[in-house]
């Protein structure tokens, strides 16, 4: 799939990239080659491939117990704050 100059400029705009005019053809060729490669992968026959839940059959991920391991120090930390209200830190307004 060959991308046009306009498509490359649009992609650069969306990615907030400032491309110089000599760079556009380089990106045009590179991105077109990447899309062509993805197109080749889409043509691969995967009808007989079974979906996997884990790449290594018979193994599972060890999970730790979901238990509280630390004390709540919220009030202790707020003692150091200059201003607190309703459990929230109050800060000066910086945006008008």
N, C-alpha and C positions, 0 to 999 in steps of 0.2 A: 504494500500500500504506500504509494508515494504521497507525501504531505506537500501541500502548497506553501508558498511563502507566507500567505495570509494566515494559514493555520499555525505555522511556526510562530509568527508574531503574536497571534492570539494566545498560544500556550505560554509564550514568554511573558505576556501581560498578566495572565492568570498566576504565574509563578513569581511575579514581581521581579523579573529579570530584565535588565536593560541590555539588549543585544545590539552590537554594532553591525552595520550593514555587511561587512565581510564575514561575520560570524553566522549569519542566517543560513547560507548554503551548507555550512558544516553541520549545524544542528538539523537541518532538513534531511541530509543524507543519513546521519546517525539515527535519528528517531524513525525514519522510514525503514531502515534496516532492522531496528528493534521490533517494529510492528510486523514486518515480514516474518521474522523469526517466530513471533507469537502466533502468527497465522499458520506456520508449519506445525507448531505444537498442537493447534486445534484440529489439524487433519489426522493426528495420531488416533488409531483405533483403540478406544478404551472400553468398549462394550463388555469385554470379558473380565475386566479388572474389578475386583471386589473392593469396596470401600473399607478403609482401615480406621479403627478408633485409636490405635496405637501402632507406631512403626515396628515395634518388637512384639510379636504374638506371645501371649501368655504372661506378659509383664503388666504391672499397673503402677501408677504413681503413688508413692507413699504420702499420705496426708497427715498433718499433725491435728491433734484435737483442737477444736475451736473453744479455747478456754481463756479466761482473763488471767494474765500473768503479771500485770503491773497495777499499782495503786493509782487512784485518781488524784492527781496533784493540781487540779484546776484551780481550786481556791487558793492554794499556796502560791501558785504562779501569779494570780491576779493581785495578791498583796503587794507585789512590786510595781504594778501598773499605776501610772499617775491618775487615770480616770477609768472607772468601770461602772457599767450600769446593766442590770438584768443579766449578769454573767458574760457580758460582752466588753471588749476593750474599746474605749472611745478614743478616737484620733482626730486631729484637726482636719477641717474640711480643706481640701486642696483643689477641688474642681468647683467652679462656680456655675 
